Amino acid sequence: MTGHPPAEFALHVVHEPPSLYVRVSGELDYDTGDDLVAAVTGILSDDAEPLDEVRLDFGTLTHIDASGLAALLLVHRRAGARGAALYLDNRPDVLERMLHVTNVLDHLTGPAETAFGSDEDREDGEVTGTGSSV
């Protein structure tokens, strides 16, 4: 079997309060998920400067498995406990598929902020209220 060697996992962390930026490269899986959680949690645990947002950049992510997804869920939980919003930036197809198949994208990121996706735009097409059946 002639396969490509797995891409080397790497994290590039930039802490500029009130934001934390983490570029995740390579494979986010069983062997590397704890590294991501530890890097983010270490900064979130620092009471010196509160964070408003945690931005994870996946532009160079090559693979994610269920353990990597579990790491994202844990990062989300810990960021939320500190009052910080989580953003998943530059999502490659492999991450998009995982988020959609598992139906956790909205849970992890909350309302999407896109050119069309402000809350006001979405409300125009929503059916709300009690209504009645005829």
DSSP file (Angstrom, degrees, kcal/mol; ACC not computed):
  #  RESIDUE AA STRUCTURE BP1 BP2  ACC     N-H-->O    O-->H-N    N-H-->O    O-->H-N    TCO  KAPPA ALPHA  PHI   PSI    X-CA   Y-CA   Z-CA
    1    1 A M              0   0    0      0, 0.0     2,-0.7     0, 0.0     0, 0.0   0.000 360.0 360.0 360.0 129.1    0.0    0.0    0.0
    2    2 A T        +     0   0    0      2,-0.0     2,-0.3     0, 0.0     0, 0.0  -0.828 360.0 155.7-114.2  93.5    1.4    3.4   -1.0
    3    3 A G        -     0   0    0     -2,-0.7     0, 0.0     1,-0.0     0, 0.0  -0.701  45.9-100.7-111.3 165.6   -0.2    6.1    1.1
    4    4 A H        -     0   0    0     -2,-0.3     3,-0.1     1,-0.1    -1,-0.0  -0.631  43.0-106.8 -81.2 142.6    0.9    9.5    2.0
    5    5 A P        -     0   0    0      0, 0.0    -1,-0.1     0, 0.0     3,-0.1  -0.392  47.8 -91.0 -65.0 149.2    2.3    9.9    5.5
    6    6 A P        -     0   0    0      0, 0.0     2,-0.1     0, 0.0     3,-0.1  -0.298  46.4-101.8 -62.2 145.2   -0.1   11.7    7.9
    7    7 A A        -     0   0    0      1,-0.1    20,-0.8    -3,-0.1     2,-0.2  -0.425  44.0-102.5 -65.9 139.8    0.3   15.5    8.0
    8    8 A E        -     0   0    0     18,-0.2     2,-0.3    -2,-0.1    -1,-0.1  -0.435  34.5-123.3 -67.8 132.5    2.1   16.6   11.1
    9    9 A F        +     0   0    0     -2,-0.2     2,-0.3    17,-0.2    17,-0.2  -0.556  40.2 164.7 -76.3 137.7   -0.1   18.0   13.8
   10   10 A A  E     -A   25   0A   0     15,-1.9    15,-2.8    -2,-0.3     2,-0.4  -0.990  25.1-153.5-153.4 148.0    0.7   21.5   14.9
   11   11 A L  E     -A   24   0A   0     -2,-0.3     2,-0.5    13,-0.2    13,-0.2  -0.981   2.6-165.3-120.5 135.0   -1.0   24.3   16.9
   12   12 A H  E     -A   23   0A   0     11,-1.9    11,-2.6    -2,-0.4     2,-0.5  -0.967  16.6-166.3-118.8 112.7   -0.1   27.9   16.4
   13   13 A V  E     -A   22   0A   0     -2,-0.5     2,-0.5     9,-0.2     9,-0.2  -0.860  13.1-179.6-108.7 128.9   -1.5   29.9   19.4
   14   14 A V  E     -A   21   0A   0      7,-3.1     7,-3.0    -2,-0.5     2,-0.8  -0.980   8.5-165.0-126.5 118.0   -1.9   33.7   19.5
   15   15 A H  E     +A   20   0A   0     -2,-0.5     5,-0.2     5,-0.2    -2,-0.0  -0.884  21.2 157.8-107.1 104.1   -3.3   35.2   22.6
   16   16 A E  E >   -A   19   0A   0      3,-1.8     3,-2.5    -2,-0.8    -2,-0.0  -0.803  50.5 -98.6-124.9  86.7   -4.4   38.8   22.0
   17   17 A P  T 3  S+     0   0    0      0, 0.0    34,-0.1     0, 0.0     3,-0.1  -0.141 109.5  27.9 -50.2 135.8   -7.0   39.6   24.7
   18   18 A P  T 3  S+     0   0    0      0, 0.0    34,-3.4     0, 0.0    35,-1.6  -0.890 125.6  54.3 -94.3  24.8   -9.9   39.6   24.4
   19   19 A S  E <   -Ab  16  53A   0     -3,-2.5    -3,-1.8    32,-0.2     2,-0.4  -0.882  56.2-158.8-122.4 151.3   -9.3   37.0   21.7
   20   20 A L  E     -Ab  15  54A   0     33,-1.7    35,-3.4    -2,-0.3     2,-0.5  -0.997  12.7-166.5-124.1 124.9   -7.5   33.7   21.4
   21   21 A Y  E     +Ab  14  55A   0     -7,-3.0    -7,-3.1    -2,-0.4     2,-0.4  -0.946   7.0 180.0-113.6 129.8   -6.5   32.5   17.9
   22   22 A V  E     -Ab  13  56A   0     33,-2.8    35,-3.1    -2,-0.5     2,-0.6  -0.973  14.3-156.6-132.5 118.8   -5.5   28.9   17.4
   23   23 A R  E     -Ab  12  57A   0    -11,-2.6   -11,-1.9    -2,-0.4     2,-0.6  -0.849  12.7-157.0 -92.7 124.1   -4.5   27.5   14.0
   24   24 A V  E     -A   11   0A   0     33,-2.9    36,-0.6    -2,-0.6     2,-0.3  -0.905  14.4-176.9-105.2 119.0   -4.9   23.8   13.9
   25   25 A S  E     +Ab  10  60A   0    -15,-2.8   -15,-1.9    -2,-0.6    36,-0.3  -0.880  44.8   1.5-117.9 148.3   -2.8   22.0   11.3
   26   26 A G  E    S- b   0  61A   0     34,-2.3    36,-3.2    -2,-0.3    37,-1.2  -0.593 109.8  -6.9  86.4-141.1   -2.6   18.3   10.3
   27   27 A E  E     - b   0  63A   0    -20,-0.8     2,-0.8    -2,-0.3    37,-0.2  -0.837  49.0-160.2-103.5 125.1   -4.8   15.6   11.8
   28   28 A L  E     + b   0  64A   0     35,-2.9    37,-1.5    -2,-0.5    40,-0.4  -0.892  48.5 116.0-101.1 105.3   -7.1   16.3   14.8
   29   29 A D  S >> S-     0   0    0     -2,-0.8     4,-2.9    35,-0.2     3,-0.9  -0.672  79.0 -50.2-150.3-162.1   -7.7   12.9   16.2
   30   30 A Y  T 34 S+     0   0    0      1,-0.3     4,-0.4    -2,-0.2    -2,-0.0   0.854 130.9  46.5 -54.5 -39.7   -7.3   10.5   19.1
   31   31 A D  T 34 S+     0   0    0      1,-0.1    -1,-0.3     2,-0.1     4,-0.1   0.696 124.9  27.9 -79.0 -19.3   -3.6   11.3   19.4
   32   32 A T  T X> S+     0   0    0     -3,-0.9     4,-1.4     2,-0.1     3,-0.8   0.587  91.7  88.2-121.6 -14.7   -3.8   15.1   19.1
   33   33 A G  H 3X S+     0   0    0     -4,-2.9     4,-2.2     1,-0.3     5,-0.2   0.871  88.0  56.0 -57.2 -39.7   -7.2   16.2   20.5
   34   34 A D  H 3> S+     0   0    0     -4,-0.4     4,-2.7    -5,-0.2    -1,-0.3   0.837 102.1  57.6 -63.0 -31.9   -5.9   16.5   24.0
   35   35 A D  H <> S+     0   0    0     -3,-0.8     4,-2.3     2,-0.2    -1,-0.2   0.913 107.6  46.7 -64.6 -42.4   -3.2   18.9   22.8
   36   36 A L  H  X S+     0   0    0     -4,-1.4     4,-2.3     2,-0.2     5,-0.3   0.944 113.8  47.6 -63.5 -47.8   -5.8   21.2   21.4
   37   37 A V  H  X S+     0   0    0     -4,-2.2     4,-2.9     1,-0.2     5,-0.3   0.919 112.9  49.0 -60.6 -44.1   -7.9   21.1   24.6
   38   38 A A  H  X S+     0   0    0     -4,-2.7     4,-2.3     2,-0.2    -1,-0.2   0.899 110.6  50.3 -63.8 -41.1   -4.9   21.6   26.8
   39   39 A A  H  X S+     0   0    0     -4,-2.3     4,-1.1     2,-0.2    -2,-0.2   0.934 117.4  38.7 -64.1 -46.1   -3.7   24.6   24.8
   40   40 A V  H  X S+     0   0    0     -4,-2.3     4,-2.6     1,-0.2     3,-0.3   0.928 116.7  50.2 -70.9 -44.8   -7.1   26.4   24.9
   41   41 A T  H  X S+     0   0    0     -4,-2.9     4,-2.4    -5,-0.3    -2,-0.2   0.872 104.5  59.2 -63.1 -37.5   -7.9   25.4   28.4
   42   42 A G  H  < S+     0   0    0     -4,-2.3     4,-0.4    -5,-0.3    -1,-0.2   0.892 112.2  39.1 -58.3 -40.4   -4.5   26.6   29.7
   43   43 A I  H >< S+     0   0    0     -4,-1.1     3,-0.9    -3,-0.3    -2,-0.2   0.880 114.0  53.4 -78.3 -39.0   -5.3   30.1   28.4
   44   44 A L  H 3< S+     0   0    0     -4,-2.6    -2,-0.2     1,-0.2    -1,-0.2   0.833 104.8  57.4 -62.9 -30.7   -8.9   30.1   29.4
   45   45 A S  T 3< S+     0   0    0     -4,-2.4     2,-0.8    -5,-0.2    -1,-0.2   0.671  81.1  99.9 -74.9 -16.8   -7.9   29.1   32.9
   46   46 A D    X   -     0   0    0     -3,-0.9     3,-0.6    -4,-0.4    -3,-0.0  -0.611  56.9-166.9 -73.7 109.8   -5.7   32.2   33.2
   47   47 A D  T 3   +     0   0    0     -2,-0.8    -1,-0.2     1,-0.2    -2,-0.0   0.534  68.5  88.3 -76.0  -5.6   -7.8   34.6   35.2
   48   48 A A  T 3  S+     0   0    0      1,-0.2    -1,-0.2     2,-0.0    -2,-0.0   0.911  99.4  18.8 -62.7 -44.0   -5.6   37.6   34.4
   49   49 A E  S <  S-     0   0    0     -3,-0.6    -1,-0.2    -5,-0.0    -3,-0.1  -0.968  78.4-136.5-134.0 117.7   -7.4   38.6   31.2
   50   50 A P        -     0   0    0      0, 0.0     2,-0.4     0, 0.0    33,-0.1  -0.359  19.3-136.4 -69.4 152.1  -10.9   37.5   30.2
   51   51 A L        -     0   0    0     31,-0.3   -32,-0.2     1,-0.1     3,-0.1  -0.890  18.7-171.7-111.2 141.2  -11.6   36.3   26.7
   52   52 A D  S    S+     0   0    0    -34,-3.4    33,-2.7    -2,-0.4     2,-0.3   0.718  74.9  19.0 -95.2 -29.2  -14.6   37.2   24.5
   53   53 A E  E     -bc  19  85A   0    -35,-1.6   -33,-1.7    31,-0.3     2,-0.5  -0.997  51.5-156.7-147.5 147.9  -13.8   34.8   21.7
   54   54 A V  E     -bc  20  86A   0     31,-3.2    33,-2.6    -2,-0.3     2,-0.6  -0.992  20.1-166.1-119.9 119.2  -11.9   31.7   20.8
   55   55 A R  E     -bc  21  87A   0    -35,-3.4   -33,-2.8    -2,-0.5     2,-0.6  -0.931   3.4-165.7-112.7 117.0  -11.2   31.4   17.1
   56   56 A L  E     -bc  22  88A   0     31,-3.0    33,-2.9    -2,-0.6     2,-0.6  -0.905   8.2-155.2-102.1 121.9  -10.0   28.1   15.8
   57   57 A D  E     +bc  23  89A   0    -35,-3.1   -33,-2.9    -2,-0.6     3,-0.3  -0.872  16.0 177.0-101.8 118.1   -8.6   28.3   12.3
   58   58 A F  E >   +     0   0A   0     31,-2.8     3,-1.9    -2,-0.6    32,-0.1   0.078  39.6 122.2-108.2  21.8   -8.8   25.0   10.4
   59   59 A G  E 3  S+     0   0A   0      1,-0.3    -1,-0.2    32,-0.1   -34,-0.1   0.755  85.0  35.6 -57.6 -26.2   -7.4   26.2    7.0
   60   60 A T  E 3  S+b   25   0A   0    -36,-0.6   -34,-2.3    -3,-0.3     2,-0.3   0.108  85.3 127.7-116.3  21.0   -4.6   23.6    7.2
   61   61 A L  E <   +b   26   0A   0     -3,-1.9   -34,-0.2   -36,-0.3    33,-0.2  -0.610  31.0 179.9 -74.5 135.2   -6.5   20.7    8.9
   62   62 A T  E     +     0   0A   0    -36,-3.2     2,-0.3     1,-0.4   -35,-0.2   0.645  61.7   6.7-109.9 -21.1   -6.2   17.5    6.9
   63   63 A H  E     -b   27   0A   0    -37,-1.2   -35,-2.9   -56,-0.0    -1,-0.4  -0.986  51.5-173.4-160.8 147.6   -8.3   15.0    8.9
   64   64 A I  E     -b   28   0A   0     -2,-0.3   -35,-0.2   -37,-0.2     2,-0.2  -0.984   9.2-174.8-143.4 139.3  -10.6   14.9   11.9
   65   65 A D     >  -     0   0    0    -37,-1.5     4,-2.2    -2,-0.3     3,-0.3  -0.572  49.2 -79.8-118.9-172.7  -12.1   11.8   13.6
   66   66 A A  H  > S+     0   0    0      1,-0.2     4,-2.3     2,-0.2     5,-0.1   0.841 129.7  53.3 -60.7 -34.7  -14.7   11.3   16.4
   67   67 A S  H  > S+     0   0    0      2,-0.2     4,-1.8     1,-0.2    -1,-0.2   0.875 107.7  50.9 -68.5 -36.2  -12.0   12.0   19.0
   68   68 A G  H  > S+     0   0    0    -40,-0.4     4,-1.8    -3,-0.3    -2,-0.2   0.894 110.0  50.0 -65.3 -39.8  -11.1   15.3   17.3
   69   69 A L  H  X S+     0   0    0     -4,-2.2     4,-2.3     2,-0.2    -2,-0.2   0.900 107.8  53.5 -64.2 -40.7  -14.8   16.2   17.3
   70   70 A A  H  X S+     0   0    0     -4,-2.3     4,-2.1     1,-0.2    -1,-0.2   0.879 106.4  53.4 -61.1 -37.0  -15.0   15.4   21.0
   71   71 A A  H  X S+     0   0    0     -4,-1.8     4,-2.4     2,-0.2    -1,-0.2   0.903 107.8  50.2 -63.9 -40.6  -12.1   17.7   21.6
   72   72 A L  H  X S+     0   0    0     -4,-1.8     4,-2.5     1,-0.2    -2,-0.2   0.903 109.4  51.2 -64.1 -40.5  -14.0   20.5   19.8
   73   73 A L  H  X S+     0   0    0     -4,-2.3     4,-2.2     2,-0.2    -1,-0.2   0.891 110.9  48.2 -63.6 -38.9  -17.0   19.9   22.0
   74   74 A L  H  X S+     0   0    0     -4,-2.1     4,-2.6     2,-0.2     5,-0.2   0.896 110.4  50.8 -69.3 -40.0  -14.9   20.1   25.1
   75   75 A V  H  X S+     0   0    0     -4,-2.4     4,-2.7     2,-0.2     5,-0.2   0.922 110.5  50.9 -61.0 -43.2  -13.3   23.3   23.9
   76   76 A H  H  X S+     0   0    0     -4,-2.5     4,-2.6     2,-0.2    -2,-0.2   0.927 110.6  48.4 -59.2 -46.2  -16.8   24.7   23.3
   77   77 A R  H  X S+     0   0    0     -4,-2.2     4,-2.0     1,-0.2    -2,-0.2   0.923 114.7  44.4 -61.6 -45.3  -17.9   23.7   26.8
   78   78 A R  H  X S+     0   0    0     -4,-2.6     4,-0.9     2,-0.2    -1,-0.2   0.876 113.8  49.2 -71.6 -36.6  -14.9   25.3   28.4
   79   79 A A  H ><>S+     0   0    0     -4,-2.7     5,-2.8    -5,-0.2     3,-0.7   0.936 112.0  49.6 -65.4 -44.8  -15.0   28.5   26.4
   80   80 A G  H ><5S+     0   0    0     -4,-2.6     3,-1.4     1,-0.2    -2,-0.2   0.867 104.7  57.8 -61.7 -37.3  -18.7   28.8   27.1
   81   81 A A  H 3<5S+     0   0    0     -4,-2.0    -1,-0.2     1,-0.3    -2,-0.2   0.783 109.4  46.1 -64.1 -26.0  -18.1   28.4   30.8
   82   82 A R  T <<5S-     0   0    0     -4,-0.9   -31,-0.3    -3,-0.7    -1,-0.3   0.363 121.5-108.2 -96.1   4.1  -15.7   31.3   30.7
   83   83 A G  T < 5S+     0   0    0     -3,-1.4     2,-0.4     1,-0.3    -3,-0.2   0.666  74.4 135.8  81.0  16.4  -18.2   33.4   28.6
   84   84 A A      < -     0   0    0     -5,-2.8   -31,-0.3    -6,-0.2    -1,-0.3  -0.813  51.4-130.1-101.7 138.7  -16.2   33.2   25.4
   85   85 A A  E     -c   53   0A   0    -33,-2.7   -31,-3.2    -2,-0.4     2,-0.4  -0.587  19.8-135.4 -80.8 146.3  -17.8   32.6   22.0
   86   86 A L  E     -c   54   0A   0     22,-0.3     2,-0.4    -2,-0.2   -31,-0.2  -0.893  19.3-172.1-106.5 133.9  -16.3   29.8   19.8
   87   87 A Y  E     -c   55   0A   0    -33,-2.6   -31,-3.0    -2,-0.4     2,-0.7  -0.985  14.0-155.0-124.5 135.2  -15.7   30.3   16.1
   88   88 A L  E     -c   56   0A   0     -2,-0.4     3,-0.3   -33,-0.2     2,-0.2  -0.894  25.7-169.4-109.8  99.4  -14.6   27.7   13.7
   89   89 A D  E     +c   57   0A   0    -33,-2.9   -31,-2.8    -2,-0.7   -30,-0.1  -0.574  55.7   8.9 -95.3 151.9  -12.8   29.5   10.8
   90   90 A N  S    S-     0   0    0     -2,-0.2    -1,-0.2   -33,-0.2   -33,-0.0   0.905  77.4-165.5  52.1  53.9  -11.7   28.3    7.4
   91   91 A R        -     0   0    0     -3,-0.3    -1,-0.2   -31,-0.1   -32,-0.1  -0.582   6.9-144.4 -77.0 119.8  -13.4   24.9    7.7
   92   92 A P    >>  -     0   0    0      0, 0.0     4,-2.5     0, 0.0     3,-0.7  -0.290  31.9 -97.4 -74.3 168.7  -12.1   22.4    5.1
   93   93 A D  H 3> S+     0   0    0      1,-0.2     4,-2.9     2,-0.2     5,-0.2   0.865 122.3  58.9 -55.3 -40.1  -14.5   19.9    3.5
   94   94 A V  H 3> S+     0   0    0      1,-0.2     4,-1.5     2,-0.2    -1,-0.2   0.878 111.0  41.6 -61.3 -37.3  -13.5   17.1    5.9
   95   95 A L  H <> S+     0   0    0     -3,-0.7     4,-2.7     2,-0.2     5,-0.2   0.895 112.2  54.2 -75.4 -41.6  -14.5   19.2    8.9
   96   96 A E  H  X S+     0   0    0     -4,-2.5     4,-2.4     1,-0.2     5,-0.2   0.932 109.1  49.0 -56.9 -46.4  -17.7   20.5    7.2
   97   97 A R  H  X S+     0   0    0     -4,-2.9     4,-3.1     1,-0.2     5,-0.3   0.933 111.5  49.0 -59.8 -46.1  -18.8   16.9    6.6
   98   98 A M  H  X S+     0   0    0     -4,-1.5     4,-1.9    -5,-0.2    -1,-0.2   0.914 112.8  47.5 -60.9 -43.6  -18.1   15.8   10.2
   99   99 A L  H  <>S+     0   0    0     -4,-2.7     5,-1.8     1,-0.2     6,-1.0   0.870 117.1  42.1 -67.4 -37.2  -20.0   18.8   11.6
  100  100 A H  H  <5S+     0   0    0     -4,-2.4     3,-0.3    -5,-0.2    -2,-0.2   0.901 113.0  50.9 -78.2 -41.3  -23.0   18.2    9.3
  101  101 A V  H  <5S+     0   0    0     -4,-3.1    -2,-0.2    -5,-0.2    -3,-0.2   0.891 118.5  39.1 -62.5 -38.9  -23.1   14.4    9.6
  102  102 A T  T  <5S-     0   0    0     -4,-1.9    -1,-0.2    -5,-0.3    -2,-0.2   0.543 104.7-133.7 -88.9  -7.8  -23.1   14.7   13.4
  103  103 A N  T   5 +     0   0    0     -4,-0.5    -3,-0.2    -3,-0.3     4,-0.2   0.876  69.1 119.8  59.8  42.2  -25.4   17.8   13.4
  104  104 A V     >< +     0   0    0     -5,-1.8     4,-2.7    -6,-0.2     5,-0.2   0.411  35.5  97.5-115.5   0.7  -23.2   19.8   15.8
  105  105 A L  H  > S+     0   0    0     -6,-1.0     4,-2.3     1,-0.2     5,-0.3   0.942  89.2  44.0 -56.5 -50.5  -22.3   22.9   13.8
  106  106 A D  H  > S+     0   0    0      1,-0.2     4,-2.2     2,-0.2    -1,-0.2   0.868 113.7  52.2 -63.8 -35.7  -25.0   25.0   15.3
  107  107 A H  H  4 S+     0   0    0      1,-0.2    -1,-0.2     2,-0.2    -2,-0.2   0.916 113.5  43.2 -65.0 -42.8  -24.3   23.8   18.8
  108  108 A L  H  < S+     0   0    0     -4,-2.7   -22,-0.3     1,-0.2    -2,-0.2   0.855 130.1  21.1 -72.6 -35.4  -20.6   24.6   18.5
  109  109 A T  H  < S-     0   0    0     -4,-2.3    -3,-0.2    -5,-0.2    -2,-0.2   0.573  87.7-146.1-116.0 -10.6  -20.8   28.0   16.9
  110  110 A G     <  +     0   0    0     -4,-2.2    -1,-0.2    -5,-0.3    -2,-0.1  -0.333  66.8   3.1  71.1-162.5  -24.3   29.4   17.5
  111  111 A P  S    S-     0   0    0      0, 0.0     2,-0.1     0, 0.0     8,-0.1  -0.289  85.8-114.7 -58.7 135.1  -25.9   31.6   14.9
  112  112 A A        -     0   0    0      6,-0.1     2,-0.7     1,-0.1    -2,-0.0  -0.431  17.6-147.9 -71.2 143.5  -23.8   31.8   11.8
  113  113 A E        +     0   0    0     -2,-0.1     2,-0.2     5,-0.1     5,-0.1  -0.893  42.6 135.8-113.7  98.6  -22.4   35.2   10.9
  114  114 A T  S    S-     0   0    0     -2,-0.7     4,-0.2     1,-0.0     3,-0.0  -0.736  72.1 -86.9-131.2-179.9  -22.2   35.4    7.1
  115  115 A A  S    S+     0   0    0      1,-0.2     3,-0.2    -2,-0.2    -1,-0.0   0.847 132.1  24.6 -59.5 -33.2  -23.0   37.9    4.4
  116  116 A F  S    S+     0   0    0      1,-0.1    -1,-0.2     5,-0.0    -3,-0.0   0.510 109.0  81.7-103.9  -7.5  -26.6   36.6    4.4
  117  117 A G        +     0   0    0      4,-0.1    -2,-0.1     3,-0.1    -1,-0.1   0.076  48.2 131.6-101.8  24.7  -26.8   35.1    7.9
  118  118 A S     >  -     0   0    0     -4,-0.2     4,-2.0    -3,-0.2     3,-0.3  -0.372  69.1-112.2 -67.9 156.9  -27.5   37.9   10.3
  119  119 A D  H  > S+     0   0    0      1,-0.2     4,-1.9     2,-0.2    -1,-0.1   0.870 118.4  56.5 -55.6 -37.8  -30.3   37.1   12.8
  120  120 A E  H  > S+     0   0    0      1,-0.2     4,-0.8     2,-0.2    -1,-0.2   0.906 106.1  49.3 -63.3 -42.3  -32.4   39.8   11.1
  121  121 A D  H >> S+     0   0    0     -3,-0.3     3,-0.7     1,-0.2     4,-0.5   0.909 111.2  49.4 -63.2 -42.5  -32.1   38.1    7.7
  122  122 A R  H >X S+     0   0    0     -4,-2.0     3,-0.9     1,-0.2     4,-0.6   0.847 102.6  61.1 -67.5 -33.8  -33.0   34.7    9.1
  123  123 A E  H >< S+     0   0    0     -4,-1.9     3,-0.6     1,-0.2    -1,-0.2   0.772  89.7  71.1 -67.3 -24.5  -36.1   36.0   10.9
  124  124 A D  H << S+     0   0    0     -4,-0.8    -1,-0.2    -3,-0.7    -2,-0.2   0.869 107.4  34.9 -59.9 -36.1  -37.7   37.2    7.6
  125  125 A G  H << S+     0   0    0     -3,-0.9    -1,-0.2    -4,-0.5    -2,-0.2   0.472  96.6 106.1 -98.4  -1.8  -38.4   33.6    6.5
  126  126 A E    <<  -     0   0    0     -3,-0.6     2,-0.6    -4,-0.6    -3,-0.0  -0.489  62.2-139.7 -80.6 146.6  -39.1   32.0    9.9
  127  127 A V        +     0   0    0     -2,-0.2     2,-0.3     2,-0.0    -2,-0.1  -0.936  36.6 163.1-102.3 118.8  -42.5   31.0   11.0
  128  128 A T        +     0   0    0     -2,-0.6     3,-0.1    -5,-0.1     2,-0.1  -0.758  23.4  55.7-129.0 174.2  -43.0   31.9   14.6
  129  129 A G  S    S-     0   0    0     -2,-0.3    -2,-0.0     1,-0.1     0, 0.0  -0.281  89.8 -71.4  92.5 179.5  -45.8   32.4   17.1
  130  130 A T        +     0   0    0     -2,-0.1    -1,-0.1     1,-0.0     0, 0.0   0.877  63.8 174.7 -83.9 -39.2  -48.6   30.1   18.1
  131  131 A G        -     0   0    0     -3,-0.1     2,-0.3     1,-0.1    -2,-0.0   0.112  25.9-110.8  59.4-179.7  -50.7   30.2   15.0
  132  132 A S        -     0   0    0      0, 0.0     2,-0.3     0, 0.0    -1,-0.1  -0.992  15.6-121.3-147.0 151.7  -53.8   28.0   14.5
  133  133 A S              0   0    0     -2,-0.3    -2,-0.0     1,-0.1     0, 0.0  -0.734 360.0 360.0 -94.9 145.9  -54.6   25.1   12.3
  134  134 A V              0   0    0     -2,-0.3    -1,-0.1     0, 0.0     0, 0.0   0.382 360.0 360.0-110.9 360.0  -57.5   25.3   10.0
